[in-house]
Amino acid sequence: FNLRGLPAERGGRFYQDTAAYGHFGRTDLILPWEETDKAEILKEAAGKSGAVSMA
């Protein structure tokens, strides 16, 4: 993800919005580092590498 453009995309309030009340798990903010769209790809890659399952 490109972090450089996020402050401008949010009208200059990027840091205020992410710092206020914490940012983990908030549904009112769209934060690219909290996206899980690559989860399946990473699971498959871990399985192919012989990584030990944590389940």
C-alpha distance matrix in Angstrom:
0.0 3.8 6.2 9.1 9.6 9.7 13.3 14.7 13.5 15.3 18.4 18.1 18.3 14.9 16.5 19.7 18.2 16.2 19.1 21.9 23.1 20.2 17.0 17.1 18.0 18.4 18.5 18.8 15.3 12.2 9.6 6.3 7.3 10.6 10.0 12.5 12.0 12.0 15.0 17.7 16.3 16.1 19.6 21.0 19.9 21.3 24.5 25.0 24.6 27.5 25.6 27.8 27.1 26.9 28.5
3.8 0.0 3.8 5.6 6.3 7.4 10.7 11.7 11.3 13.5 16.0 15.6 16.4 13.2 14.9 18.3 17.4 15.8 18.6 21.4 23.3 20.6 17.7 18.6 19.9 19.8 19.9 19.5 15.8 13.2 10.8 8.4 9.8 13.2 13.1 15.9 15.6 15.8 18.8 21.5 20.0 19.8 23.3 24.7 23.4 24.8 28.1 28.4 27.9 30.8 28.9 31.1 30.6 30.2 32.0
6.2 3.8 0.0 3.8 5.6 5.5 8.0 10.1 10.3 11.7 14.1 13.0 13.5 10.2 11.3 14.9 14.4 12.7 15.2 18.2 20.3 17.7 15.2 16.6 18.4 18.0 18.7 18.1 14.3 12.4 9.7 8.5 9.3 12.7 13.6 16.8 17.3 17.7 20.2 23.3 22.2 21.5 24.8 26.7 25.3 26.3 29.7 30.4 29.6 32.3 30.0 31.9 31.3 30.5 32.3
9.1 5.6 3.8 0.0 3.8 5.7 7.0 8.2 9.6 11.5 13.0 11.6 13.2 10.6 11.9 15.4 15.6 14.5 16.7 19.7 22.3 20.1 17.9 19.8 21.7 20.9 21.5 20.3 16.6 15.0 12.8 11.9 13.1 16.4 17.2 20.5 20.6 21.0 23.8 26.7 25.4 24.9 28.3 30.0 28.5 29.7 33.1 33.4 32.6 35.4 33.3 35.4 35.0 34.2 36.1
9.6 6.3 5.6 3.8 0.0 3.8 5.8 5.6 6.2 8.9 10.4 10.1 12.0 9.8 12.2 15.2 14.8 14.5 17.2 19.7 22.3 20.5 18.0 20.1 21.4 20.2 20.2 18.6 15.1 13.4 12.1 11.5 13.7 16.5 16.8 20.3 20.1 21.1 24.0 26.8 25.7 25.7 29.0 30.6 29.5 30.9 34.1 34.6 34.2 37.0 35.0 37.0 36.2 35.5 37.0
9.7 7.4 5.5 5.7 3.8 0.0 3.8 5.5 5.0 6.3 8.8 8.5 9.2 6.5 9.3 12.1 11.2 10.9 13.9 16.1 18.6 17.0 14.5 16.7 18.0 16.5 16.7 15.0 11.5 10.1 9.0 9.4 11.6 13.9 14.7 18.4 18.8 20.2 22.6 25.7 25.2 24.9 28.0 30.0 29.1 30.2 33.4 34.3 33.9 36.5 34.1 35.8 34.8 33.7 35.1
13.3 10.7 8.0 7.0 5.8 3.8 0.0 3.8 5.5 5.3 6.5 5.0 6.3 4.6 7.2 9.7 9.9 10.4 12.7 14.7 17.8 16.7 14.9 17.8 19.4 17.6 18.1 15.9 12.6 12.4 11.5 12.7 14.4 16.6 17.9 21.6 22.3 23.8 26.0 29.2 28.8 28.3 31.3 33.5 32.6 33.5 36.7 37.7 37.1 39.6 37.1 38.6 37.6 36.3 37.7
14.7 11.7 10.1 8.2 5.6 5.5 3.8 0.0 3.8 5.4 5.2 5.3 8.1 7.8 10.7 12.6 12.7 13.8 16.2 17.8 20.9 20.1 18.2 21.0 22.2 20.1 20.1 17.6 14.7 14.0 13.8 14.7 17.0 19.1 19.8 23.6 23.7 25.3 27.9 30.8 30.3 30.3 33.4 35.2 34.4 35.6 38.8 39.5 39.1 41.8 39.6 41.3 40.2 39.1 40.5
13.5 11.3 10.3 9.6 6.2 5.0 5.5 3.8 0.0 3.8 5.6 7.4 8.8 8.1 11.7 13.3 12.2 13.4 16.4 17.7 20.3 19.5 17.1 19.6 20.2 18.0 17.4 14.9 12.2 11.2 11.7 12.6 15.5 17.1 17.4 21.1 21.0 23.0 25.6 28.4 28.1 28.4 31.3 33.1 32.6 34.0 36.9 37.8 37.8 40.4 38.2 39.8 38.5 37.5 38.5
15.3 13.5 11.7 11.5 8.9 6.3 5.3 5.4 3.8 0.0 3.8 5.5 5.6 5.6 9.3 10.1 8.8 10.7 13.5 14.3 17.1 16.7 14.7 17.6 18.3 15.7 15.3 12.5 10.0 10.2 11.1 13.0 15.6 16.7 17.6 21.3 21.9 24.1 26.2 29.2 29.3 29.4 32.0 34.2 33.9 34.9 37.8 39.0 38.9 41.3 38.8 40.1 38.6 37.2 38.2
18.4 16.0 14.1 13.0 10.4 8.8 6.5 5.2 5.6 3.8 0.0 3.8 5.6 7.4 10.5 10.8 10.6 13.1 15.3 15.8 19.0 19.1 17.6 20.8 21.7 18.9 18.6 15.4 13.4 13.9 14.8 16.7 19.2 20.4 21.3 25.1 25.6 27.8 30.0 32.9 32.9 33.0 35.7 37.8 37.4 38.4 41.5 42.6 42.4 44.8 42.3 43.7 42.3 40.9 41.9
18.1 15.6 13.0 11.6 10.1 8.5 5.0 5.3 7.4 5.5 3.8 0.0 3.8 5.7 7.8 8.6 9.6 11.6 13.2 14.2 17.7 17.7 16.6 20.0 21.5 19.0 19.5 16.6 14.1 14.9 14.9 16.9 18.7 20.2 21.7 25.5 26.4 28.1 30.2 33.4 33.3 32.9 35.7 38.0 37.3 38.1 41.3 42.4 41.8 44.2 41.6 42.9 41.8 40.2 41.5
18.3 16.4 13.5 13.2 12.0 9.2 6.3 8.1 8.8 5.6 5.6 3.8 0.0 3.8 5.7 5.3 5.9 8.5 10.0 10.6 14.0 14.2 13.4 17.0 18.5 15.8 16.6 13.6 11.5 13.0 13.2 15.8 17.4 18.4 20.2 24.0 25.3 27.2 28.9 32.2 32.5 31.9 34.5 37.0 36.5 37.0 40.1 41.6 41.0 43.1 40.4 41.4 40.0 38.2 39.3
14.9 13.2 10.2 10.6 9.8 6.5 4.6 7.8 8.1 5.6 7.4 5.7 3.8 0.0 3.8 5.6 5.3 6.2 8.5 10.2 13.3 12.5 11.0 14.4 16.1 13.9 14.9 12.6 9.6 10.6 10.0 12.4 13.7 15.0 17.0 20.7 22.1 23.8 25.5 28.9 29.0 28.3 30.9 33.4 32.8 33.3 36.5 37.9 37.3 39.4 36.6 37.7 36.4 34.7 36.0
16.5 14.9 11.3 11.9 12.2 9.3 7.2 10.7 11.7 9.3 10.5 7.8 5.7 3.8 0.0 3.8 5.5 5.3 5.9 8.4 11.7 10.8 10.4 13.8 16.3 14.5 16.4 14.4 11.6 13.0 11.7 14.2 14.5 15.8 18.4 22.0 23.8 25.2 26.5 30.1 30.2 29.0 31.6 34.3 33.5 33.6 36.9 38.4 37.5 39.4 36.4 37.4 36.2 34.3 35.8
19.7 18.3 14.9 15.4 15.2 12.1 9.7 12.6 13.3 10.1 10.8 8.6 5.3 5.6 3.8 0.0 3.8 5.6 5.3 6.0 9.7 10.1 10.4 14.2 16.3 14.0 15.9 13.5 11.6 14.0 13.4 16.5 17.0 17.6 20.3 23.8 25.8 27.5 28.6 32.2 32.6 31.5 33.8 36.7 36.2 36.1 39.3 41.0 40.2 42.0 38.9 39.5 38.2 36.0 37.2
18.2 17.4 14.4 15.6 14.8 11.2 9.9 12.7 12.2 8.8 10.6 9.6 5.9 5.3 5.5 3.8 0.0 3.8 5.6 5.5 8.4 8.6 8.0 11.8 13.3 10.6 12.2 9.7 7.9 10.6 10.7 14.1 14.9 15.0 17.4 20.9 22.9 24.9 25.9 29.4 30.2 29.3 31.4 34.3 34.1 34.1 37.1 39.0 38.5 40.1 37.1 37.7 36.0 33.9 34.8
16.2 15.8 12.7 14.5 14.5 10.9 10.4 13.8 13.4 10.7 13.1 11.6 8.5 6.2 5.3 5.6 3.8 0.0 3.8 5.7 7.8 6.3 5.2 8.9 11.1 9.4 11.7 10.3 7.8 9.9 8.8 12.0 12.0 12.2 15.2 18.5 20.8 22.4 23.2 26.8 27.5 26.3 28.4 31.4 31.0 30.9 34.0 35.9 35.1 36.7 33.6 34.2 32.7 30.5 31.6
19.1 18.6 15.2 16.7 17.2 13.9 12.7 16.2 16.4 13.5 15.3 13.2 10.0 8.5 5.9 5.3 5.6 3.8 0.0 3.8 6.3 5.4 6.6 10.1 12.9 11.5 14.4 13.2 11.3 13.7 12.4 15.4 14.8 15.0 18.3 21.4 24.0 25.3 25.8 29.6 30.3 28.7 30.7 33.8 33.3 32.8 36.0 38.0 37.0 38.4 35.1 35.4 34.0 31.6 32.9
21.9 21.4 18.2 19.7 19.7 16.1 14.7 17.8 17.7 14.3 15.8 14.2 10.6 10.2 8.4 6.0 5.5 5.7 3.8 0.0 3.8 5.4 7.4 10.9 12.9 10.8 13.6 12.0 11.2 14.3 14.0 17.5 17.2 16.7 19.8 22.8 25.5 27.3 27.6 31.2 32.3 30.9 32.6 35.8 35.7 35.1 38.1 40.3 39.5 40.7 37.4 37.5 35.8 33.2 34.1
23.1 23.3 20.3 22.3 22.3 18.6 17.8 20.9 20.3 17.1 19.0 17.7 14.0 13.3 11.7 9.7 8.4 7.8 6.3 3.8 0.0 3.8 6.7 9.2 10.9 9.2 12.4 11.7 11.6 14.9 14.6 18.1 17.5 16.3 19.5 22.0 25.0 26.8 26.6 30.2 31.6 30.1 31.4 34.8 34.9 34.1 36.8 39.3 38.6 39.5 36.1 35.8 33.9 31.1 31.8
20.2 20.6 17.7 20.1 20.5 17.0 16.7 20.1 19.5 16.7 19.1 17.7 14.2 12.5 10.8 10.1 8.6 6.3 5.4 5.4 3.8 0.0 3.8 6.1 8.8 8.1 11.7 11.7 10.7 13.3 12.3 15.4 14.2 13.2 16.7 19.1 22.2 23.7 23.5 27.1 28.4 26.7 28.1 31.5 31.4 30.5 33.4 35.8 35.0 35.9 32.5 32.4 30.6 27.9 28.8
17.0 17.7 15.2 17.9 18.0 14.5 14.9 18.2 17.1 14.7 17.6 16.6 13.4 11.0 10.4 10.4 8.0 5.2 6.6 7.4 6.7 3.8 0.0 3.8 6.3 5.7 9.0 9.4 7.7 9.8 8.6 11.8 10.9 9.7 13.0 15.7 18.6 20.3 20.2 23.9 25.1 23.7 25.2 28.5 28.5 27.9 30.8 33.1 32.5 33.7 30.4 30.5 28.7 26.3 27.1
17.1 18.6 16.6 19.8 20.1 16.7 17.8 21.0 19.6 17.6 20.8 20.0 17.0 14.4 13.8 14.2 11.8 8.9 10.1 10.9 9.2 6.1 3.8 0.0 3.8 5.6 9.0 10.8 9.5 10.8 9.3 11.8 10.2 8.0 11.5 13.4 16.8 18.2 17.6 21.2 22.7 21.1 22.2 25.7 25.9 25.0 27.7 30.2 29.7 30.6 27.3 27.2 25.2 22.6 23.4
18.0 19.9 18.4 21.7 21.4 18.0 19.4 22.2 20.2 18.3 21.7 21.5 18.5 16.1 16.3 16.3 13.3 11.1 12.9 12.9 10.9 8.8 6.3 3.8 0.0 3.8 6.3 9.1 8.8 10.0 9.6 12.1 11.2 8.0 10.6 12.1 15.4 17.4 16.5 19.9 21.9 20.7 21.5 24.9 25.6 24.9 27.2 29.9 29.8 30.6 27.5 27.2 24.8 22.4 22.5
18.4 19.8 18.0 20.9 20.2 16.5 17.6 20.1 18.0 15.7 18.9 19.0 15.8 13.9 14.5 14.0 10.6 9.4 11.5 10.8 9.2 8.1 5.7 5.6 3.8 0.0 3.8 5.6 6.0 8.3 9.1 12.3 12.4 9.7 11.9 14.2 16.9 19.4 19.1 22.4 24.2 23.4 24.5 27.7 28.4 28.0 30.4 32.9 32.9 34.0 30.9 30.8 28.4 26.1 26.2
18.5 19.9 18.7 21.5 20.2 16.7 18.1 20.1 17.4 15.3 18.6 19.5 16.6 14.9 16.4 15.9 12.2 11.7 14.4 13.6 12.4 11.7 9.0 9.0 6.3 3.8 0.0 3.8 5.5 7.1 9.2 12.2 13.2 10.4 11.4 13.6 15.8 18.8 18.7 21.6 23.6 23.4 24.4 27.4 28.4 28.4 30.5 33.0 33.4 34.6 31.8 31.8 29.3 27.3 27.0
18.8 19.5 18.1 20.3 18.6 15.0 15.9 17.6 14.9 12.5 15.4 16.6 13.6 12.6 14.4 13.5 9.7 10.3 13.2 12.0 11.7 11.7 9.4 10.8 9.1 5.6 3.8 0.0 3.8 6.7 9.5 12.9 14.4 12.4 13.5 16.3 18.1 21.2 21.6 24.6 26.3 26.2 27.5 30.3 31.2 31.4 33.7 35.9 36.2 37.6 34.9 35.1 32.7 30.7 30.6
15.3 15.8 14.3 16.6 15.1 11.5 12.6 14.7 12.2 10.0 13.4 14.1 11.5 9.6 11.6 11.6 7.9 7.8 11.3 11.2 11.6 10.7 7.7 9.5 8.8 6.0 5.5 3.8 0.0 3.8 6.0 9.5 11.2 9.9 11.3 14.6 16.3 19.1 19.9 23.1 24.3 24.1 25.8 28.6 29.0 29.3 31.9 33.9 34.1 35.7 32.9 33.5 31.4 29.6 29.9
12.2 13.2 12.4 15.0 13.4 10.1 12.4 14.0 11.2 10.2 13.9 14.9 13.0 10.6 13.0 14.0 10.6 9.9 13.7 14.3 14.9 13.3 9.8 10.8 10.0 8.3 7.1 6.7 3.8 0.0 3.8 6.5 9.0 8.1 8.5 12.0 13.2 15.9 17.3 20.3 21.3 21.3 23.3 25.8 26.2 26.9 29.4 31.2 31.5 33.4 30.8 31.7 29.7 28.3 28.7
9.6 10.8 9.7 12.8 12.1 9.0 11.5 13.8 11.7 11.1 14.8 14.9 13.2 10.0 11.7 13.4 10.7 8.8 12.4 14.0 14.6 12.3 8.6 9.3 9.6 9.1 9.2 9.5 6.0 3.8 0.0 3.8 5.6 5.6 7.1 10.8 12.4 14.4 15.8 19.1 19.7 19.2 21.5 24.1 24.0 24.5 27.4 29.1 29.0 30.9 28.3 29.3 27.7 26.2 27.1
6.3 8.4 8.5 11.9 11.5 9.4 12.7 14.7 12.6 13.0 16.7 16.9 15.8 12.4 14.2 16.5 14.1 12.0 15.4 17.5 18.1 15.4 11.8 11.8 12.1 12.3 12.2 12.9 9.5 6.5 3.8 0.0 3.8 5.4 5.4 9.0 9.9 11.4 13.4 16.6 16.6 16.4 19.0 21.3 21.0 21.9 24.8 26.1 26.1 28.3 26.0 27.4 26.0 25.0 26.1
7.3 9.8 9.3 13.1 13.7 11.6 14.4 17.0 15.5 15.6 19.2 18.7 17.4 13.7 14.5 17.0 14.9 12.0 14.8 17.2 17.5 14.2 10.9 10.2 11.2 12.4 13.2 14.4 11.2 9.0 5.6 3.8 0.0 3.8 5.6 8.4 10.3 10.9 12.2 15.8 15.8 14.7 17.3 19.9 19.3 19.6 22.8 24.3 23.9 25.9 23.2 24.5 23.3 22.1 23.5
10.6 13.2 12.7 16.4 16.5 13.9 16.6 19.1 17.1 16.7 20.4 20.2 18.4 15.0 15.8 17.6 15.0 12.2 15.0 16.7 16.3 13.2 9.7 8.0 8.0 9.7 10.4 12.4 9.9 8.1 5.6 5.4 3.8 0.0 3.8 6.4 9.2 10.6 11.0 14.7 15.6 14.6 16.5 19.4 19.5 19.6 22.3 24.3 24.2 25.8 23.1 23.9 22.1 20.6 21.5
10.0 13.1 13.6 17.2 16.8 14.7 17.9 19.8 17.4 17.6 21.3 21.7 20.2 17.0 18.4 20.3 17.4 15.2 18.3 19.8 19.5 16.7 13.0 11.5 10.6 11.9 11.4 13.5 11.3 8.5 7.1 5.4 5.6 3.8 0.0 3.8 5.7 7.8 8.9 12.1 13.0 12.9 14.9 17.4 17.8 18.5 21.0 22.8 23.2 25.0 22.6 23.7 21.8 20.9 21.5
12.5 15.9 16.8 20.5 20.3 18.4 21.6 23.6 21.1 21.3 25.1 25.5 24.0 20.7 22.0 23.8 20.9 18.5 21.4 22.8 22.0 19.1 15.7 13.4 12.1 14.2 13.6 16.3 14.6 12.0 10.8 9.0 8.4 6.4 3.8 0.0 3.8 5.5 5.4 8.6 10.1 10.0 11.4 14.0 15.0 15.5 17.6 19.7 20.4 22.0 19.7 20.7 18.6 18.0 18.3
12.0 15.6 17.3 20.6 20.1 18.8 22.3 23.7 21.0 21.9 25.6 26.4 25.3 22.1 23.8 25.8 22.9 20.8 24.0 25.5 25.0 22.2 18.6 16.8 15.4 16.9 15.8 18.1 16.3 13.2 12.4 9.9 10.3 9.2 5.7 3.8 0.0 3.8 5.7 7.6 8.5 9.7 11.5 13.2 14.2 15.7 17.5 19.0 20.2 22.2 20.6 22.0 20.1 20.1 20.3
12.0 15.8 17.7 21.0 21.1 20.2 23.8 25.3 23.0 24.1 27.8 28.1 27.2 23.8 25.2 27.5 24.9 22.4 25.3 27.3 26.8 23.7 20.3 18.2 17.4 19.4 18.8 21.2 19.1 15.9 14.4 11.4 10.9 10.6 7.8 5.5 3.8 0.0 3.8 5.7 5.3 6.2 8.7 10.2 10.6 12.2 14.4 15.6 16.6 18.8 17.3 19.1 17.6 18.1 18.8
15.0 18.8 20.2 23.8 24.0 22.6 26.0 27.9 25.6 26.2 30.0 30.2 28.9 25.5 26.5 28.6 25.9 23.2 25.8 27.6 26.6 23.5 20.2 17.6 16.5 19.1 18.7 21.6 19.9 17.3 15.8 13.4 12.2 11.0 8.9 5.4 5.7 3.8 0.0 3.8 5.5 5.2 6.1 8.7 9.9 10.5 12.3 14.4 15.4 17.0 15.1 16.3 14.4 14.7 15.1
17.7 21.5 23.3 26.7 26.8 25.7 29.2 30.8 28.4 29.2 32.9 33.4 32.2 28.9 30.1 32.2 29.4 26.8 29.6 31.2 30.2 27.1 23.9 21.2 19.9 22.4 21.6 24.6 23.1 20.3 19.1 16.6 15.8 14.7 12.1 8.6 7.6 5.7 3.8 0.0 3.8 5.4 5.0 6.2 8.6 9.8 10.6 12.5 14.3 15.8 14.7 16.1 14.2 15.2 15.2
16.3 20.0 22.2 25.4 25.7 25.2 28.8 30.3 28.1 29.3 32.9 33.3 32.5 29.0 30.2 32.6 30.2 27.5 30.3 32.3 31.6 28.4 25.1 22.7 21.9 24.2 23.6 26.3 24.3 21.3 19.7 16.6 15.8 15.6 13.0 10.1 8.5 5.3 5.5 3.8 0.0 3.8 5.5 5.2 6.2 8.6 10.0 10.8 12.5 14.8 14.1 16.3 15.2 16.7 17.4
16.1 19.8 21.5 24.9 25.7 24.9 28.3 30.3 28.4 29.4 33.0 32.9 31.9 28.3 29.0 31.5 29.3 26.3 28.7 30.9 30.1 26.7 23.7 21.1 20.7 23.4 23.4 26.2 24.1 21.3 19.2 16.4 14.7 14.6 12.9 10.0 9.7 6.2 5.2 5.4 3.8 0.0 3.8 5.4 5.0 6.1 8.6 9.9 10.5 12.6 11.2 13.4 12.6 13.8 15.1
19.6 23.3 24.8 28.3 29.0 28.0 31.3 33.4 31.3 32.0 35.7 35.7 34.5 30.9 31.6 33.8 31.4 28.4 30.7 32.6 31.4 28.1 25.2 22.2 21.5 24.5 24.4 27.5 25.8 23.3 21.5 19.0 17.3 16.5 14.9 11.4 11.5 8.7 6.1 5.0 5.5 3.8 0.0 3.8 5.5 5.1 6.2 8.8 10.0 11.1 9.7 11.2 9.7 11.3 12.1
21.0 24.7 26.7 30.0 30.6 30.0 33.5 35.2 33.1 34.2 37.8 38.0 37.0 33.4 34.3 36.7 34.3 31.4 33.8 35.8 34.8 31.5 28.5 25.7 24.9 27.7 27.4 30.3 28.6 25.8 24.1 21.3 19.9 19.4 17.4 14.0 13.2 10.2 8.7 6.2 5.2 5.4 3.8 0.0 3.8 5.4 5.1 6.3 8.8 10.3 10.3 12.4 11.6 14.0 14.6
19.9 23.4 25.3 28.5 29.5 29.1 32.6 34.4 32.6 33.9 37.4 37.3 36.5 32.8 33.5 36.2 34.1 31.0 33.3 35.7 34.9 31.4 28.5 25.9 25.6 28.4 28.4 31.2 29.0 26.2 24.0 21.0 19.3 19.5 17.8 15.0 14.2 10.6 9.9 8.6 6.2 5.0 5.5 3.8 0.0 3.8 5.4 5.2 6.3 9.0 9.0 12.0 12.2 14.6 16.1
21.3 24.8 26.3 29.7 30.9 30.2 33.5 35.6 34.0 34.9 38.4 38.1 37.0 33.3 33.6 36.1 34.1 30.9 32.8 35.1 34.1 30.5 27.9 25.0 24.9 28.0 28.4 31.4 29.3 26.9 24.5 21.9 19.6 19.6 18.5 15.5 15.7 12.2 10.5 9.8 8.6 6.1 5.1 5.4 3.8 0.0 3.8 5.5 5.2 6.6 5.5 8.3 8.7 11.2 13.1
24.5 28.1 29.7 33.1 34.1 33.4 36.7 38.8 36.9 37.8 41.5 41.3 40.1 36.5 36.9 39.3 37.1 34.0 36.0 38.1 36.8 33.4 30.8 27.7 27.2 30.4 30.5 33.7 31.9 29.4 27.4 24.8 22.8 22.3 21.0 17.6 17.5 14.4 12.3 10.6 10.0 8.6 6.2 5.1 5.4 3.8 0.0 3.8 5.5 5.5 6.0 8.1 8.2 11.5 12.6
25.0 28.4 30.4 33.4 34.6 34.3 37.7 39.5 37.8 39.0 42.6 42.4 41.6 37.9 38.4 41.0 39.0 35.9 38.0 40.3 39.3 35.8 33.1 30.2 29.9 32.9 33.0 35.9 33.9 31.2 29.1 26.1 24.3 24.3 22.8 19.7 19.0 15.6 14.4 12.5 10.8 9.9 8.8 6.3 5.2 5.5 3.8 0.0 3.8 5.5 7.6 10.6 11.6 15.0 16.3
24.6 27.9 29.6 32.6 34.2 33.9 37.1 39.1 37.8 38.9 42.4 41.8 41.0 37.3 37.5 40.2 38.5 35.1 37.0 39.5 38.6 35.0 32.5 29.7 29.8 32.9 33.4 36.2 34.1 31.5 29.0 26.1 23.9 24.2 23.2 20.4 20.2 16.6 15.4 14.3 12.5 10.5 10.0 8.8 6.3 5.2 5.5 3.8 0.0 3.8 5.5 9.1 11.2 14.3 16.4
27.5 30.8 32.3 35.4 37.0 36.5 39.6 41.8 40.4 41.3 44.8 44.2 43.1 39.4 39.4 42.0 40.1 36.7 38.4 40.7 39.5 35.9 33.7 30.6 30.6 34.0 34.6 37.6 35.7 33.4 30.9 28.3 25.9 25.8 25.0 22.0 22.2 18.8 17.0 15.8 14.8 12.6 11.1 10.3 9.0 6.6 5.5 5.5 3.8 0.0 3.8 6.4 9.0 12.4 14.4
25.6 28.9 30.0 33.3 35.0 34.1 37.1 39.6 38.2 38.8 42.3 41.6 40.4 36.6 36.4 38.9 37.1 33.6 35.1 37.4 36.1 32.5 30.4 27.3 27.5 30.9 31.8 34.9 32.9 30.8 28.3 26.0 23.2 23.1 22.6 19.7 20.6 17.3 15.1 14.7 14.1 11.2 9.7 10.3 9.0 5.5 6.0 7.6 5.5 3.8 0.0 3.8 6.4 9.2 11.9
27.8 31.1 31.9 35.4 37.0 35.8 38.6 41.3 39.8 40.1 43.7 42.9 41.4 37.7 37.4 39.5 37.7 34.2 35.4 37.5 35.8 32.4 30.5 27.2 27.2 30.8 31.8 35.1 33.5 31.7 29.3 27.4 24.5 23.9 23.7 20.7 22.0 19.1 16.3 16.1 16.3 13.4 11.2 12.4 12.0 8.3 8.1 10.6 9.1 6.4 3.8 0.0 3.8 6.5 9.1
27.1 30.6 31.3 35.0 36.2 34.8 37.6 40.2 38.5 38.6 42.3 41.8 40.0 36.4 36.2 38.2 36.0 32.7 34.0 35.8 33.9 30.6 28.7 25.2 24.8 28.4 29.3 32.7 31.4 29.7 27.7 26.0 23.3 22.1 21.8 18.6 20.1 17.6 14.4 14.2 15.2 12.6 9.7 11.6 12.2 8.7 8.2 11.6 11.2 9.0 6.4 3.8 0.0 3.8 5.5
26.9 30.2 30.5 34.2 35.5 33.7 36.3 39.1 37.5 37.2 40.9 40.2 38.2 34.7 34.3 36.0 33.9 30.5 31.6 33.2 31.1 27.9 26.3 22.6 22.4 26.1 27.3 30.7 29.6 28.3 26.2 25.0 22.1 20.6 20.9 18.0 20.1 18.1 14.7 15.2 16.7 13.8 11.3 14.0 14.6 11.2 11.5 15.0 14.3 12.4 9.2 6.5 3.8 0.0 3.8
28.5 32.0 32.3 36.1 37.0 35.1 37.7 40.5 38.5 38.2 41.9 41.5 39.3 36.0 35.8 37.2 34.8 31.6 32.9 34.1 31.8 28.8 27.1 23.4 22.5 26.2 27.0 30.6 29.9 28.7 27.1 26.1 23.5 21.5 21.5 18.3 20.3 18.8 15.1 15.2 17.4 15.1 12.1 14.6 16.1 13.1 12.6 16.3 16.4 14.4 11.9 9.1 5.5 3.8 0.0
